[in-house]
């Protein structure tokens, strides 16, 4: 199992909430939201962000419009994913 740091996202449209995230990535690659959800749920990989030195583990949330991804740190869900820059 790999522990993968996510450093960028793509979102469509950009002003939507977490449900609008379409891709997550880093300098080594970019993956669809569904691929990341599948890997987390199958426990084949874990994903995290590192914002201002603070790690936020990425988890799957079952929302009203389907599953989406959010970060979880210090015992609460937060917006670390949304603070990341756009992936190229």
TORPA-4810 file (N, C-alpha, C, O; in nm, 3 decimals):
<nodes>
NODE_1_0.085_-0.118_0.000_0.000_0.000_0.000_0.089_0.124_0.000_0.187_0.132_0.074_X
NODE_2_0.053_0.219_-0.084_0.127_0.345_-0.092_0.053_0.454_-0.013_-0.070_0.455_-0.008_X
NODE_3_0.129_0.543_0.046_0.076_0.661_0.115_0.112_0.779_0.026_0.228_0.819_0.019_X
NODE_4_0.013_0.836_-0.043_0.036_0.931_-0.151_-0.003_1.073_-0.108_-0.114_1.097_-0.061_X
NODE_5_0.092_1.166_-0.125_0.062_1.306_-0.096_-0.002_1.371_-0.219_0.051_1.362_-0.329_X
NODE_6_-0.115_1.436_-0.198_-0.185_1.510_-0.304_-0.144_1.656_-0.291_-0.155_1.715_-0.184_X
NODE_7_-0.098_1.715_-0.402_-0.050_1.854_-0.398_-0.131_1.947_-0.487_-0.110_2.068_-0.486_X
NODE_8_-0.225_1.890_-0.567_-0.308_1.975_-0.653_-0.440_1.906_-0.682_-0.452_1.784_-0.667_X
NODE_9_-0.538_1.985_-0.725_-0.669_1.932_-0.762_-0.717_2.003_-0.888_-0.668_2.110_-0.923_X
NODE_10_-0.815_1.941_-0.955_-0.893_2.008_-1.059_-1.037_2.001_-1.014_-1.081_1.901_-0.958_X
NODE_11_-1.109_2.107_-1.038_-1.246_2.119_-0.988_-1.330_2.182_-1.098_-1.285_2.274_-1.165_X
NODE_12_-1.453_2.132_-1.116_-1.539_2.185_-1.220_-1.680_2.199_-1.169_-1.736_2.097_-1.131_X
NODE_13_-1.741_2.311_-1.164_-1.679_2.442_-1.172_-1.602_2.474_-1.044_-1.627_2.414_-0.940_X
NODE_14_-1.510_2.565_-1.052_-1.417_2.591_-0.943_-1.484_2.640_-0.815_-1.430_2.619_-0.707_X
NODE_15_-1.599_2.705_-0.823_-1.661_2.760_-0.702_-1.755_2.662_-0.632_-1.819_2.700_-0.535_X
NODE_16_-1.765_2.537_-0.678_-1.845_2.437_-0.609_-1.772_2.385_-0.486_-1.654_2.415_-0.465_X
NODE_17_-1.842_2.307_-0.406_-1.780_2.248_-0.287_-1.699_2.125_-0.325_-1.669_2.105_-0.443_X
NODE_18_-1.665_2.043_-0.229_-1.582_1.924_-0.250_-1.636_1.832_-0.359_-1.558_1.763_-0.425_X
NODE_19_-1.768_1.831_-0.378_-1.826_1.743_-0.479_-1.781_1.779_-0.619_-1.792_1.696_-0.710_X
NODE_20_-1.731_1.900_-0.640_-1.687_1.944_-0.771_-1.546_1.900_-0.807_-1.503_1.922_-0.921_X
NODE_21_-1.473_1.839_-0.715_-1.337_1.794_-0.744_-1.344_1.680_-0.845_-1.411_1.579_-0.822_X
NODE_22_-1.273_1.696_-0.958_-1.273_1.594_-1.062_-1.145_1.512_-1.064_-1.148_1.393_-1.095_X
NODE_23_-1.031_1.574_-1.030_-0.902_1.505_-1.032_-0.817_1.549_-0.914_-0.830_1.661_-0.864_X
NODE_24_-0.730_1.461_-0.869_-0.631_1.490_-0.766_-0.496_1.447_-0.821_-0.488_1.353_-0.900_X
NODE_25_-0.389_1.516_-0.779_-0.260_1.479_-0.834_-0.142_1.528_-0.754_-0.157_1.589_-0.648_X
NODE_26_-0.025_1.499_-0.809_0.102_1.547_-0.756_0.201_1.549_-0.872_0.161_1.535_-0.987_X
NODE_27_0.329_1.566_-0.844_0.429_1.576_-0.951_0.447_1.446_-1.028_0.507_1.446_-1.136_X
NODE_28_0.396_1.335_-0.975_0.414_1.205_-1.041_0.294_1.160_-1.122_0.304_1.066_-1.201_X
NODE_29_0.178_1.226_-1.104_0.060_1.183_-1.180_-0.066_1.254_-1.135_-0.066_1.335_-1.043_X
NODE_30_-0.175_1.220_-1.203_-0.306_1.277_-1.173_-0.409_1.166_-1.189_-0.402_1.085_-1.282_X
NODE_31_-0.506_1.163_-1.097_-0.605_1.056_-1.095_-0.744_1.116_-1.085_-0.762_1.226_-1.032_X
NODE_32_-0.844_1.042_-1.135_-0.981_1.089_-1.122_-1.027_1.072_-0.977_-0.971_0.993_-0.901_X
NODE_33_-1.128_1.146_-0.943_-1.186_1.135_-0.809_-1.229_0.991_-0.784_-1.206_0.937_-0.676_X
NODE_34_-1.293_0.928_-0.885_-1.342_0.792_-0.867_-1.229_0.693_-0.844_-1.243_0.601_-0.763_X
NODE_35_-1.116_0.709_-0.914_-1.001_0.620_-0.892_-0.954_0.630_-0.747_-0.929_0.529_-0.682_X
NODE_36_-0.942_0.753_-0.696_-0.895_0.772_-0.559_-0.995_0.713_-0.460_-0.955_0.649_-0.363_X
NODE_37_-1.124_0.735_-0.483_-1.227_0.676_-0.396_-1.213_0.524_-0.394_-1.215_0.463_-0.288_X
NODE_38_-1.198_0.463_-0.513_-1.186_0.317_-0.521_-1.063_0.267_-0.446_-1.071_0.166_-0.375_X
NODE_39_-0.949_0.335_-0.461_-0.826_0.293_-0.393_-0.838_0.306_-0.242_-0.790_0.219_-0.168_X
NODE_40_-0.902_0.414_-0.195_-0.920_0.431_-0.050_-1.013_0.323_0.004_-0.984_0.262_0.107_X
NODE_41_-1.124_0.300_-0.065_-1.221_0.201_-0.017_-1.167_0.058_-0.022_-1.204_-0.024_0.062_X
NODE_42_-1.082_0.029_-0.117_-1.024_-0.105_-0.125_-0.900_-0.119_-0.036_-0.840_-0.227_-0.026_X
NODE_43_-0.862_-0.007_0.029_-0.745_-0.002_0.117_-0.615_-0.036_0.043_-0.521_-0.086_0.104_X
NODE_44_-0.611_-0.009_-0.088_-0.488_-0.034_-0.163_-0.392_0.084_-0.155_-0.271_0.065_-0.169_X
NODE_45_-0.444_0.205_-0.131_-0.361_0.325_-0.113_-0.428_0.417_-0.012_-0.549_0.413_0.008_X
NODE_46_-0.346_0.501_0.051_-0.397_0.610_0.134_-0.349_0.740_0.071_-0.248_0.742_0.001_X
NODE_47_-0.422_0.847_0.095_-0.391_0.977_0.037_-0.397_1.083_0.146_-0.475_1.071_0.241_X
NODE_48_-0.314_1.187_0.132_-0.313_1.293_0.232_-0.269_1.424_0.168_-0.212_1.426_0.059_X
NODE_49_-0.297_1.534_0.239_-0.245_1.665_0.202_-0.149_1.709_0.311_-0.154_1.658_0.424_X
NODE_50_-0.063_1.802_0.278_0.028_1.861_0.376_0.021_2.012_0.354_0.084_2.066_0.263_X
NODE_51_-0.057_2.079_0.439_-0.080_2.223_0.426_-0.023_2.292_0.549_-0.064_2.263_0.661_X
NODE_52_0.072_2.383_0.528_0.139_2.453_0.639_0.195_2.356_0.743_0.189_2.383_0.863_X
NODE_53_0.248_2.244_0.696_0.309_2.146_0.785_0.210_2.054_0.855_0.251_1.969_0.934_X
NODE_54_0.081_2.069_0.827_-0.022_1.986_0.891_-0.074_1.882_0.793_-0.118_1.915_0.683_X
NODE_55_-0.069_1.756_0.836_-0.119_1.646_0.753_-0.270_1.635_0.767_-0.324_1.640_0.877_X
NODE_56_-0.336_1.619_0.654_-0.480_1.591_0.651_-0.502_1.466_0.569_-0.476_1.465_0.449_X
NODE_57_-0.551_1.360_0.633_-0.580_1.237_0.561_-0.705_1.254_0.478_-0.803_1.313_0.523_X
NODE_58_-0.702_1.203_0.355_-0.817_1.215_0.265_-0.907_1.095_0.286_-0.862_0.980_0.284_X
NODE_59_-1.035_1.123_0.306_-1.133_1.018_0.327_-1.251_1.032_0.233_-1.268_1.136_0.169_X
NODE_60_-1.331_0.928_0.226_-1.449_0.925_0.139_-1.571_0.962_0.222_-1.593_0.908_0.331_X
NODE_61_-1.651_1.055_0.169_-1.775_1.098_0.233_-1.890_1.060_0.140_-1.883_1.082_0.019_X
NODE_62_-1.996_1.003_0.197_-2.114_0.968_0.118_-2.214_1.083_0.129_-2.290_1.091_0.225_X
NODE_63_-2.213_1.171_0.029_-2.298_1.289_0.031_-2.429_1.269_-0.041_-2.454_1.161_-0.095_X
NODE_64_-2.513_1.372_-0.043_-2.644_1.361_-0.107_-2.636_1.339_-0.258_-2.731_1.288_-0.317_X
NODE_65_-2.525_1.376_-0.321_-2.509_1.359_-0.465_-2.408_1.250_-0.499_-2.360_1.244_-0.612_X
NODE_66_-2.376_1.164_-0.404_-2.279_1.057_-0.426_-2.154_1.076_-0.341_-2.146_1.166_-0.259_X
NODE_67_-2.059_0.988_-0.363_-1.935_0.991_-0.284_-1.842_1.101_-0.332_-1.834_1.130_-0.451_X
NODE_68_-1.773_1.163_-0.236_-1.673_1.263_-0.268_-1.561_1.253_-0.166_-1.568_1.174_-0.072_X
NODE_69_-1.457_1.335_-0.185_-1.337_1.328_-0.102_-1.322_1.453_-0.018_-1.350_1.564_-0.064_X
NODE_70_-1.278_1.434_0.106_-1.247_1.545_0.197_-1.130_1.505_0.284_-1.100_1.387_0.299_X
NODE_71_-1.066_1.606_0.340_-0.956_1.577_0.433_-1.008_1.575_0.576_-1.105_1.642_0.610_X
NODE_72_-0.940_1.495_0.657_-0.975_1.477_0.797_-0.848_1.494_0.879_-0.752_1.420_0.861_X
NODE_73_-0.849_1.592_0.969_-0.732_1.616_1.054_-0.778_1.671_1.187_-0.879_1.740_1.196_X
NODE_74_-0.704_1.640_1.290_-0.735_1.689_1.425_-0.878_1.658_1.466_-0.942_1.739_1.534_X
NODE_75_-0.929_1.541_1.426_-1.061_1.497_1.469_-1.178_1.563_1.399_-1.291_1.552_1.447_X
NODE_76_-1.155_1.633_1.285_-1.268_1.695_1.216_-1.241_1.703_1.066_-1.126_1.706_1.021_X
NODE_77_-1.349_1.705_0.989_-1.340_1.724_0.844_-1.301_1.869_0.818_-1.347_1.959_0.889_X
NODE_78_-1.217_1.891_0.717_-1.175_2.028_0.687_-1.162_2.050_0.537_-1.193_1.961_0.457_X
NODE_79_-1.117_2.169_0.499_-1.113_2.209_0.359_-0.972_2.209_0.299_-0.947_2.284_0.204_X
NODE_80_-0.881_2.127_0.349_-0.744_2.128_0.298_-0.737_2.100_0.148_-0.655_2.159_0.079_X
NODE_81_-0.821_2.011_0.097_-0.818_1.982_-0.046_-0.850_2.107_-0.128_-0.787_2.133_-0.231_X
NODE_82_-0.947_2.184_-0.083_-0.988_2.302_-0.158_-0.882_2.411_-0.157_-0.886_2.501_-0.242_X
NODE_83_-0.789_2.406_-0.065_-0.684_2.510_-0.059_-0.567_2.478_-0.152_-0.476_2.560_-0.167_X
NODE_84_-0.568_2.360_-0.215_-0.459_2.323_-0.304_-0.472_2.394_-0.439_-0.583_2.428_-0.481_X
NODE_85_-0.360_2.416_-0.508_-0.367_2.478_-0.641_-0.422_2.384_-0.746_-0.434_2.264_-0.723_X
NODE_86_-0.455_2.440_-0.863_-0.500_2.362_-0.976_-0.387_2.276_-1.030_-0.272_2.321_-1.038_X
NODE_87_-0.418_2.152_-1.068_-0.321_2.066_-1.136_-0.307_2.114_-1.281_-0.403_2.161_-1.341_X
NODE_88_-0.186_2.101_-1.337_-0.169_2.136_-1.478_-0.243_2.040_-1.569_-0.239_2.056_-1.691_X
</nodes>
